[in-house]
Amino acid sequence: MKYLLLALLLLTGLPHAFAQTAPTGRVVTTYLDSRLLRGNAGGENPRRRVSVYLPPGYEASPAKRYPVLYYLHGFSWNDSLIFHADGMARLLDAAIAAGQIRPLLVVVPNESTLYLGSFYANSATNGPWADFTARELVSFIDKQYRTLARPGSRGLAGHSMGGNGVLRLALLYPGTWAAAYALSPGLVAPHAEWMADRPSQAVAARAATRAEVLKDFNAVRLLSVARAFSPMPAQKPFGAALLRYPGPDSLARRDAVLRQWAAATPLALLPAHLAALRQLRGLAFDWGAQDQLRHIPITCRQLSTALTAFGVAHSAEEYQGDHGNRVMGPDGRMYQQLLPFFNHHLDFAP
């Protein structure tokens, strides 16, 4: 995971090919005071920032309603970075002008946490982030904006941790989305890269304060995963059980925690939630063959094999690229694949 932040930071915005000549949309910032997240044991702020892209013409057409694409950001990122560092607003303007997709709203909730990511999962420590995203956020957006408030006009997409969230929410919340697209989804299935012993395990296991953990990116990632998938609210100091804990002379292993993490992966959830995926109009995920996170190509292939075995229609594509270099921009997966996918699968008319 140490390469995740570096890979994402290479995304420096859109190239000159997207110089603005067409009408532009507007990104507005709003806040949702979450009833569901209030009083969570992990100290996470229930007041969540949400960035919303309003397409060109939204203000000038007060009777018109739009479909909504919910986009889930990756680990250590947030809603603001998606629109500003990634340049998603300019990309959406260009895509609408070019006919890659018809006008729609794009909603990005800020689900960064004290340890840089909720993993879009319900947790006894962090709070019910899956319910927040699939239920409370959707209801809030339908009330605040002129949406086509029905499953056929809702799409779900995300990158990395957000791609994991896409698969999880598509499996666990049937009848909410028409289609789902995961970009380079992480933690899709058990893999040694994120479950194995490593120096960061010791940092996370022996740390006494959040400040100590934040000095090690992998330790933060491990603790974030633990708070999401092996929460123990009463466990000091972080409210989670880690894979390793300090023994008399070395780190001892907790196999029960490993089982919890494995059981929370989309691959493990799949057999019990097939009906949810079969009712989608479209399911797709892709990944770069040169992804710095080595588990992603392997586990994505595993998931595709399982989906095929269960007869779940889907698109799974490996392309030449790494974790982030071909996501945004005019030649990126977002513009070339993801937006046309939703243009095809969502209802744009009342």
TAHU-V430306 format. One line per field, one symbol per residue. burial: 1 if it has 24 or more other ideal C-beta (glycine too) atoms within 12 Angstrom, else 0. A space follows every 50 residues. Layout:
burial: ???
This chain:
burial: 11111011001001000100000110110101010110011101010111 11111101000001111111111111111011101111111111111001 11111111111111111111111111111111111111011100111110 11111111111111111111111001111111111111111011100101 11111110010010011111111111111111000011111111100000 00010011011101111111001001101111111111001111111111 11110110000101111010111111111101111111111110111100
